[in-house]
């Protein structure tokens, strides 16, 4: 199944080069006794840093630049989140991760920062961290269709690993909520088709596939279509 990187992204903006001072190596002790260093910039939420620790890590010079360049921290946070999604679309995962971390640092109420970090975390061997981050974002924006869709897809991924029916049910429910909020989300339709397939409701799976197809052919996962065809022929005869 295609993972969370198969998502719609924000419109392209001018590329932002990492500030020179943000590249300097530094270390900050955290309460647990672990050490934050340059690598922590690429870990979701700076590897568990507090806001104060993360501010120390990125440096006073960076924060001063932000105050000069943006009207407010929330405005700067939105800018960095937007840049993060742009870098994700280009496949520059580490650069995107740092931008999303900066977005979180500047505004812990920016749901997009948690969504972006959740997508980054989906590269892990389990979706647990991704689910946790997306859930934090959803608490801030409970009707966000993209967050709902990403979270639903993450639960389906976890179900395929654990086979716990609760994960499958939860995943389908989040995807249904995503489409109630935005029926034009072709990727959520395809993920919902996967959910119905896992529930062995192949007729509903085909309905969801065709709804997604009618919105965007690029959303189609042909490997999944092959799996679905093995269970039931396409009632519309589009896929054979």
N, C-alpha and C positions, 0 to 999 in steps of 0.2 A: 504494500500500500504506500502511496505517496505520503510523505510526512509534511510537517507544517510549513516547510519552505515554499510549498506550492500555494501561495496566498497572493491576493492582489496587493500591490504596493502603492505607496503615495507617489505623486507626480515628481518628476526629476527636478532637482535644485542644483545650484552651483556646488561643485565638489569642495569640501573643506579639508585642507591639509591639517594633520595633527599639529598643535602648537609645539614649538621647539621645547618649551619648558615642560610640557606634558610628557616628553620622551625621556627626561632625565630619570635615572634610577634613584629610588628612594625606598626607605623601609619604615613601616609604622607598626608598633606593637599593638595587638588587639587584646581584648580582655581575656580571651581564652589562652593566651600565651603564644598563639600562632603569629606569623609575621606577614604583613602586607608588603608587597614589593611591586615592581613594574608588571609582573605577570598577573597580579590581582586586578589590573585594569580590564582584563579580558574575561574575568570570571563574573557571572551574574551577581549584581549588587556588590561588586568589588570583593567577592569571596566572603561575604558576611560582615563587612565593615559597618560601623555606625556612620552616620552622616559626618560627624566630626572627624573621624578617622579618614574617611574618604576625602574630605576637604583637605586634610593635611597631606594626603597622598598626591592629589592633583596639584597642590601648591597655591600659595597666596597670589602669585603672579597671574595664574589662570583665572582665578575668581575676580581679580581686579579687572582683567581684560573683559570678562563677562559684564561686569557692572558698567563699563564704558561702552560696550557694543550693543547692549540690549536694554529695553525700557524696564524689564523686570526679569527675575529668575524664571518664572513660569513661561515667559515668552522665549527665553533662551532654551528652556527645557523642550518646548515644542519643536524648536529649530533642530536640536540635536536628535530628537526622536525621528523627525522627518528624514534627516540625513542617514540615520541608522537603517531605515527601511530602503532608502536608495542604495546603500551599500549592500544590503541583503540581496536586492534584485541583481546586483552585479557579481554576487558570489563572494564578496569580501567580508567574510564572517567575522574575523577578529576586529576589523575596523568598525563594523556595525556594532559589535558587542561593546566596544569602548564608547561609542556614541550613545547607545542606550543607557549605559552606566552613568554617563554625564547627564543625560536627561533625567534619570532618577535622582541623582545628587542634587540637581537644581530644583526639582519639584517632585517630592515623594507622592504627590496626588495625581501625577500624570499617568493615566492608565496605559497610554501607548508605550511608555518605557517598560512596563511589566510585560506587555504583549511582545515587544521586540525581544526582550531577554528570554521570554518563554520560548520563542521560536529558536533563538540561539541554543538554549538548553536542550532542545529536542534532538540535538546531535548526540546526546548521551545514550548510554546503553539501555536506560530505562526512562520512561516519560515522567517519573515522579517529580523531578525538579521543575520540569516544564509545566506540569499541572499546578504545582504550588505557585509559581510565578503568575500564570494566567489567572488563577483564582484570585490572587491579590489584585490584579488589574480589573477583574470583573466586579470586585467589591466596590471599586471606584466608578465603574461604568457598567451597571448591570444590564443595560439594554444594547450594548455594543455588539453588533452582529458579527464582526470579525473575531472579537474575543470569544464569543459564544461558539463560533464555528471551530476556532483553534482548540478550544478546551474540549469540545465534543470529539474532535479528531484524536486528541491526545488520549482520551479515555478509551477510544477504540483500539489505539495502539497498545495500551496497557492490557486491555482485554485479550488481545491476541497473544500476549506474553503470559498472562496469569490465568486466563479462562474463567475469571470471576464474573458471573452474570451481572452483578451490580455495576461493574465497569461498563459493560455493554449497554445496559439500560440507561445509565447516566450519560454515556456518550450520545446515544440516539436522542435523548431528551434535550441535551444542549444543542445538538444540530437542528432539531425541530424549532427550538427557540430562536436560533440564529436565522432560520428562514422565515419565521414569523416576523422578525425585525427587518429582514431584507430578503424578500423572495427572489431577488435578481442575483443572488450570490451563487454562481454556477459551481464553484468549488465545494460549497457546503452541500449542494444537491448531490454531488458525486460522493462526498464523504457519507452523506445520509444513505445513499445507495449501498455503500459498503456496510453500514450499520444494519440495514435490512437484510443484506446478504448473510451477515453473521448470525442474524436472528432466524435465518432460513425462510424468510418471507421474500421469495424471489420475484413475485409479481410486483410488490411494492418497490423492490430494488430496481427493476426495469423502469417503472414509472419515474423514479428519481433520476435514473440515468438520462432518460429522454428529456426531462425538464432541464437538467443541467446542460445537455447537448443543445437544446434550443436556445440557450443563452450564450454558450461559448463552446465551440468544438475543442478549443485548447484545454478545456478542463477534463477532457476524457482521459482516463487511465486505461489504455488498451490491454494491459496485463490483467487488470481487474475484469474487464469485459470478457476476456477469455475464460476466467474463472466462473463468471456468471453464466456464460453460454454453456459451460459444462454441466450446469445445474438445471438450466431451463432455456429453451430457445427464446430469442428476442420476439415478443408478441407483435412488434411492429415490423419485423423483418429488416431493420436497418443494419444490424450487426449479425454477421453469419460466420 
